[in-house]
Amino acid sequence: MSANTVVTACDRNYAWGVWLLAVSMRQHGMAEPLLVGTYGWPQEWLDDIRRIPAVSTIPLPIEDKRCVTCSKPVIMLEAGTEFVTWVDCDGIFVGNCSARIIGEEGSLYLRPRVPAEIQELYHRERLPGDPPESIPPGILSIWQRDVGERQDPVRQFSCSTGIISAHRSQRPFIEKWRQQILKVLPADVAVVHRGSIAYFQTDDSVLNSLLCFATDAPPVTEKYLADRQDGGGHYIHFAFNPKPWQMWTRYALRFYTQVLATVEYGTAAGWLPQAKLPYTLQRRYQWLCRLLAPFAANVARAKKLRRKISSRLRR
């Protein structure tokens, strides 16, 4: 029996992402159970995803209008194994990553951001004179006020929450993360909270506020291996929109071979969902995917603008 449970969560729009993630785990011999928090999935998708070995689902409360990413601590607390690892469902594993997505009892396993990444991430929030490669003081001040425990931050860098592994001894801290999300984020917050300089990354920002100022915050692992392409297994994250099951971007095309190998493995295993396979995941349309990839960013912007206009019209 595995000591670790992998968990993720999404709405119907990311169901193909969950399928790719689950198939990639089994494709590469990763035996961890996968628990999926589902938000508004149709029954046929629930049935289909559970046909993949050791995959189970749990419905997320439909009345919770916060973005699904805010459910990370909720679904992590559902695992009963010694360790639990959250994995973003817009990515796949290449090779066996079981030893690379699990931490140690004394620390929280997630990726520390490098200085250049921090400089870019907070460039809109940074004021003249602020240190260029650390969290801006204005953000730290809000975090300190809201957490209300430490006076000074224990770190000047933030961490990425795409993969988070915690030991069962850290469940109280995960519960604190959940409660802090309820405390500081609006009840209808989207994936990006544009109304706040301190919490624009929603669940990510809240976790980092606790890592900086909570007295019971565990140390962050010093060796994050999940994204290292050094001959071992690694996790590929499709960080930009659109996602490969929607439209290929220039960035994502570098992983086309790995993704299609996962699709074909799942098809051969008899795990293909009842839903029509997107053309982007069919090898015969590779030429079309490569032809359209330069326009993907514009398509994503147009969809975003349409959602914004629709939202304003409904008010």
C-alpha positions in Angstrom: 0.0 0.0 0.0 1.3 3.4 -0.9 2.2 5.8 1.8 1.2 8.7 -0.4 -2.1 9.9 -1.9 -2.0 12.2 -4.9 -4.9 14.7 -5.0 -6.1 17.3 -7.4 -9.4 19.1 -8.1 -11.0 20.9 -11.0 -14.3 21.7 -12.8 -15.5 20.1 -16.0 -13.3 22.2 -18.2 -10.2 20.4 -16.8 -11.5 16.9 -16.9 -9.3 16.0 -19.8 -6.4 17.4 -17.8 -7.2 15.0 -15.0 -7.4 12.1 -17.4 -4.0 12.9 -18.9 -2.5 13.2 -15.3 -4.0 9.9 -14.2 -3.0 8.0 -17.3 0.5 9.4 -17.1 0.8 8.1 -13.5 -0.2 4.6 -14.5 1.8 4.8 -17.8 5.0 5.2 -15.8 4.3 2.8 -13.0 3.2 5.3 -10.3 0.9 3.3 -8.0 -0.3 6.1 -5.7 -4.1 6.4 -5.3 -5.4 9.5 -7.1 -8.2 11.4 -5.4 -10.0 13.9 -7.6 -12.1 16.7 -6.2 -14.8 17.4 -8.8 -16.9 20.5 -9.3 -19.9 20.1 -11.5 -18.7 17.0 -13.4 -21.4 15.1 -15.4 -21.9 11.5 -14.3 -20.3 10.0 -17.5 -17.1 11.7 -16.7 -17.1 10.5 -13.1 -17.6 7.0 -14.3 -14.9 7.2 -17.0 -12.2 8.7 -14.8 -12.8 6.0 -12.1 -12.2 3.3 -14.7 -8.5 4.1 -14.4 -7.0 1.9 -11.6 -6.9 3.5 -8.1 -8.6 6.7 -9.1 -11.5 7.9 -7.0 -13.6 11.1 -6.9 -15.2 13.3 -4.3 -17.6 16.1 -5.1 -16.7 19.7 -4.0 -19.5 21.8 -2.5 -21.3 23.5 -5.4 -22.2 26.4 -3.1 -18.6 27.4 -2.7 -18.1 30.0 -5.4 -14.4 30.5 -4.9 -12.1 29.3 -7.7 -11.4 25.6 -7.6 -7.8 26.2 -6.8 -8.9 27.4 -3.3 -10.0 23.8 -2.6 -6.4 22.5 -2.4 -6.4 22.3 1.4 -9.9 20.8 1.4 -9.0 17.9 -0.8 -5.6 17.4 0.9 -7.4 16.9 4.2 -9.4 14.1 2.7 -6.4 11.8 2.2 -5.9 9.1 4.8 -2.3 8.1 4.0 0.8 9.1 5.8 1.6 11.7 3.1 -0.6 13.6 0.7 0.6 15.4 -2.4 -1.4 18.0 -4.3 -0.6 18.1 -8.1 -2.0 20.6 -10.5 -4.1 18.8 -13.0 -2.8 20.8 -16.0 0.3 18.7 -16.3 1.6 15.1 -16.8 4.3 12.9 -15.4 7.1 11.7 -17.7 8.8 8.7 -16.0 8.2 7.5 -12.5 8.1 10.4 -10.1 6.9 8.6 -7.0 10.1 9.4 -5.1 10.1 13.0 -6.4 6.6 14.2 -5.3 6.9 13.2 -1.6 8.6 15.1 1.2 9.8 14.3 4.6 8.0 14.4 7.9 9.7 17.6 9.1 9.1 19.8 6.1 6.6 20.9 3.5 7.6 19.8 0.0 7.0 22.5 -2.6 9.2 24.5 -5.0 10.9 27.7 -3.8 10.8 30.4 -6.4 14.1 31.6 -7.8 15.0 35.3 -7.5 14.4 36.0 -11.2 11.0 34.4 -11.0 10.1 36.5 -7.9 11.2 39.6 -9.6 8.9 39.0 -12.5 6.0 37.7 -10.4 5.7 40.8 -8.2 6.7 43.4 -10.8 3.3 45.2 -10.7 3.3 45.3 -6.9 6.9 46.4 -6.4 7.4 50.1 -5.5 10.4 52.2 -6.4 13.2 51.3 -3.9 11.8 47.9 -3.0 14.2 45.0 -3.2 14.0 43.6 -6.7 14.4 39.8 -5.9 12.2 39.4 -2.8 8.6 39.7 -1.8 7.7 43.5 -1.8 7.4 45.0 1.7 3.9 46.2 1.0 2.7 42.7 0.5 4.6 41.4 3.5 3.0 44.1 5.6 -0.5 43.0 4.7 0.4 39.3 5.2 1.8 40.1 8.7 -1.4 42.0 9.7 -3.7 39.2 8.5 -1.8 36.3 9.9 -1.0 38.2 13.1 1.5 35.8 14.6 5.1 36.7 13.8 6.3 40.3 13.5 9.0 39.5 11.0 8.9 37.1 8.0 10.9 34.0 8.3 11.7 34.1 4.5 11.9 36.7 1.8 10.9 34.4 -1.1 7.7 32.7 -2.0 7.0 29.2 -3.2 5.0 27.7 -6.0 2.0 25.6 -5.1 1.7 23.4 -8.2 2.9 20.4 -6.2 2.7 20.3 -2.4 3.4 17.3 -0.3 2.6 17.2 3.4 3.0 14.6 6.2 0.0 13.8 8.3 1.7 15.7 11.2 1.2 18.9 9.2 -2.6 18.5 8.9 -3.2 21.3 11.5 -1.2 23.7 9.3 -3.1 22.6 6.2 -6.3 23.3 8.1 -5.0 26.7 9.0 -4.4 27.3 5.3 -8.0 26.4 4.7 -9.3 28.8 7.4 -7.1 31.6 6.2 -8.5 31.3 2.7 -12.0 31.7 4.1 -10.8 34.7 6.1 -9.0 36.8 3.5 -10.4 35.8 0.1 -13.8 36.9 -1.2 -16.5 34.3 -1.4 -16.6 34.5 -5.2 -12.9 35.0 -5.9 -11.6 34.0 -9.4 -8.3 32.3 -10.1 -6.6 35.7 -10.0 -7.8 38.2 -7.3 -7.2 41.4 -9.2 -8.6 43.5 -6.4 -5.8 42.7 -4.0 -2.0 43.3 -4.3 -1.4 40.8 -1.5 -3.6 38.0 -2.6 -3.7 38.2 -6.4 -2.6 34.6 -6.5 -5.4 33.5 -4.2 -4.6 30.2 -2.5 -0.9 30.5 -3.4 -0.7 33.9 -1.8 -2.5 32.7 1.3 -0.2 29.8 1.8 2.9 31.9 1.3 1.6 34.4 3.9 1.4 31.6 6.4 4.8 30.3 5.5 6.2 33.7 6.2 4.3 34.7 9.4 2.7 31.6 11.0 4.5 30.4 14.1 3.7 26.8 13.3 4.7 27.0 9.6 6.9 24.0 8.7 10.2 24.6 7.0 10.2 24.3 3.2 12.1 21.4 1.6 15.6 22.3 0.4 15.6 19.7 -2.4 12.7 20.0 -4.9 13.2 17.4 -7.6 9.8 17.1 -9.4 10.7 19.4 -12.3 14.3 18.2 -12.8 14.9 16.7 -16.2 18.1 14.9 -15.2 17.2 11.4 -16.5 14.8 10.7 -13.7 11.1 11.2 -13.8 9.7 14.7 -13.9 6.5 16.7 -14.0 5.6 18.8 -17.0 3.3 21.7 -16.1 1.3 23.4 -18.8 1.3 26.8 -17.1 -0.2 28.9 -19.9 -3.6 29.1 -21.5 -5.0 27.5 -23.6 -4.3 23.9 -22.3 -3.2 21.1 -24.7 -6.7 19.6 -24.8 -8.0 23.0 -25.9 -5.3 24.3 -28.2 -1.6 24.0 -28.3 0.6 26.9 -27.5 4.2 27.4 -28.8 5.4 26.7 -25.2 3.4 23.4 -24.9 4.4 22.1 -28.3 7.8 21.1 -27.0 6.0 18.4 -25.0 3.7 17.2 -27.8 5.4 13.8 -28.2 5.1 13.0 -24.4 1.4 14.0 -24.3 0.4 12.0 -27.4 2.3 9.0 -26.0 0.2 9.3 -22.8 -3.0 9.6 -24.9 -2.2 6.5 -26.9 -1.3 4.6 -23.8 -4.6 5.4 -22.2 -6.4 4.5 -25.4 -4.7 1.1 -25.7 -5.5 0.4 -22.0 -9.2 0.9 -22.7 -9.5 4.1 -20.5 -10.6 6.5 -23.2 -13.6 8.5 -22.0 -17.0 8.5 -23.7 -16.5 12.2 -24.6 -15.1 12.9 -28.0 -11.3 13.0 -28.0 -10.3 16.6 -28.8 -8.6 17.0 -32.2 -5.6 18.5 -30.3 -5.0 15.0 -28.8 -5.1 13.2 -32.1 -1.8 12.7 -33.8 -3.3 13.0 -37.3 -4.0 16.7 -36.6 -0.5 17.5 -35.5 0.0 19.6 -38.6 -3.1 21.7 -37.7 -2.0 22.1 -34.0 1.4 23.4 -35.1 -0.2 25.7 -37.6 -2.5 27.3 -35.1 -0.1 27.4 -32.1 1.2 31.0 -32.9 -2.4 32.2 -32.5 -3.1 30.5 -29.1 -2.2 33.5 -26.9 -4.6 35.7 -28.9 -7.4 33.1 -28.6 -6.8 32.9 -24.8 -7.0 36.7 -24.6 -10.2 36.8 -26.6 -11.9 34.2 -24.4 -10.8 36.1 -21.3 -12.2 39.4 -22.7 -15.5 37.6 -23.6 -15.9 36.2 -20.1 -15.2 39.7 -18.6 -17.8 41.3 -20.8 -20.4 38.6 -20.1 -19.7 39.0 -16.3 -20.3 42.8 -16.5 -23.5 42.3 -18.5 -24.9 40.0 -15.9 -24.5 42.6 -13.1 
